[in-house]
């Protein structure tokens, strides 16, 4: 079960003007499973995205990147679960293109205005005929209120849907930001095995929208790790329909952009943390704060080293205060000229290490008390600057191995 993840309440998800969503069953992997999700955007919607840095990126990722670069507009997203269409070569690329052609025909748009997404098993041919056959049902189901249904339909090994919605006032107009995401395993920055879709009815320029999706991703989906594996299919899409009626935001220094940025970050971070709370087999949710660094990148580097260490993660699962494993991870993180004698390491309010070694007042029973909690904060103070960054992770349990051993069965 997810670690302290609230049950999804569809009533808390606000429709975004200019966005309709339809759900259908194609039986890509499981007969009867709702596994195809169709987004239709109103004309004039602006879309930006960031994608996996895995060189073996999936066919739909490459098509999305091409369409976003070449098309002046995006009118539809089509998402399937059960098959990643990755490691499928030219044939996989052609199958994804056929889905774009069929979606474009169904909605009366051009293929370049369609972005395809896939998630599931790698190295298997995509049954695109099944997906195409399900498009009429997905189109017939198009509704502004289908966000919760979409959160369920994009799940793979997730045990719970992930969705978040906020509303705020910008320029005297009510603005909505709503998003969904999926992911539970093969999670690591740049990006994770995750799909994330956030939409707003705010009006914002295309250039600021692209800056915003990258900024938000770096502080959310690129700040989580379950197992250190960067996936082939990661995609995070931010769409702005412009239908809230606010004056277009085109100045990054404006108060209006700051408000929108914070709302998008709130939604994105909630979704990213929900992925960690639902990490495969997770029993602990861990926040790793790295403070006192020279740069943001070096703080993230230390956070990742701790967050993806199997030895740290298994110790936390066992509530075993074998905290030398944290020091070890900091030491091999690769930060140049790191002076370990300046470090402090905390577990919640317990000072564990200082001046290059175990703090003399630290007692193992205090460490164990913290580790028995379901939510734990590790704070590392580097003592070499004033920059900080946060990474979120979970523990490794027996169930993580079982889930991944049985994934294809």
Secondary structure, 3 states (H helix, E strand, C coil): CCCCCCCCCHHHCCCCCCEEEEEEECCCCCCCCEEEEEEEECCCCEEEEEECCCCCCCHHHHHHHHHHHHCCCCCEEEEEEEECCCCCHHHHHHHHHHHHHHHHHHHCCCHHHEEEEEEEECCCCCCHHHHHHHHHHHHHCCECCCHHHHHHHCCCCCCCCEEEEEEEEECCEEEEEEEEEECCCCCCCCCCCCEEEEEECCCECHHHHHHHHHHHHHCCHHHEECCCCCCCCCEEEEEECCCCCCCCECCCCCHHHHHHHHHHHHHHHHHHHHHHHCCCCCCCEEEEEEEEECCHHHHHHHHHHHHCCHHHHHHHHCCCCCCHHHHHHHHCCCCCCCCHHHCEEEECCEEEEECCEECCCCCHHHHHHHHCCCEEEEEEECCCCCEEEEEEEECCCHHHHHHHHCCCC
